[in-house]
């Protein structure tokens, strides 16, 4: 059975797989857990009307939905929609920065 990933990108290694790399992969998983529990990401939603999809990067810290606190930055000139992947069961601290009276929905 091959390794699989959780909805937040943490690798679930299969028995007998990844010989010689368990230390590296376990450290990557622990980094991801730390990021999900207390990490911070700034995501720009600058510009006109648009939809911004938060992402998950399997086994990496680069996904925009893989942090506890997400700050939305940038000057906007139109309505904004931010989406979170449907299979994520998590809670977030969301902060809107420098966003004026235009409509934004998360």
N, C-alpha and C positions, 0 to 999 in steps of 0.2 A: 504494500500500500504506500502510495506517495505521500509526502508531506502535504498538509493543507494549511490554509490561513484563516484566522478568525476575521469577523467583519472589520475589526480595527487594525488588521495587518500583522498580527502576531503569528509566527510560524509554529504549527503543531507538527513536530517531527515524527515520522513513522518509525517504528521499531526497526533497528538495523540499518537505518538510513543515515547518511551524512557522517560516515566514519572519518575521524580525524578533524572534523569541523564543528563538533558539538560545542566546544568552548566559545568559538566565534559566534555561532548562531544563538547560543544561550545569552551571550552578552548583548547581541543585537535585540533579542526579545526583551531583556531587562531594560534596555534603553527605551524601547517602545512603551513598555509598561510605565516607566517613569514619565515619559512624555504625555501619555494619555492621562495619567493621574494628576500631573501638575505642570505640564508644559504650556508654552505661550506661542502663538503664531499671530503675525500681522498679515492680513489679507487685504489687498487693495481692491476697492470696488469703485475706483475713480471712473468718471466718464458719464455718458448718457445712459438711457434706459437699457438695462441688460439683466441677464440671469447669470449668477456666479455659482458654480457647483463646487462645493467642498469635496475633497478627494481623499482616498485612502491609498497609500502605496505599500503593498505587501512587503514586509521585511525591511522597510526603510523608514526614516524619520521625516520624509519630505511631503507626506500627505497633509493637506490643509485641514482635514477633519480629525487629525490624530493629536490634538492638544486639548487640554482642559479649558484654557482661556483663548478665545479668538477675538482679536480686535480688528474691526473693519475700518480701513483708512482711506483717505483720498477725498478730493472734492467731487461731488456728483452733480450732474446737470439733468438727470432724469430719474425716473423710478427704478429702484433696485430690488431684485429678488435673489436671495441666497438660499440654496438647497443643500440639505445634508443627505447622504446616502440612506436609503430606506432601511437597510438591514443593521444599522448601528443602534445599539442600545447603550446610551451614554447620556450624561448631562454635561452641559457646557456653561461657561460664563462668557456671555457675548457682550462686547462693548462696541458701540458705534462712536467713532471719533470724527469730529469735524463734518458731521452730516447735518445739513440744515433742515429746513421744513419740508423737503421733498419726501415722498413716500418710499419707505423701504420695508420689506417684509422678509422674515426668516422662517 
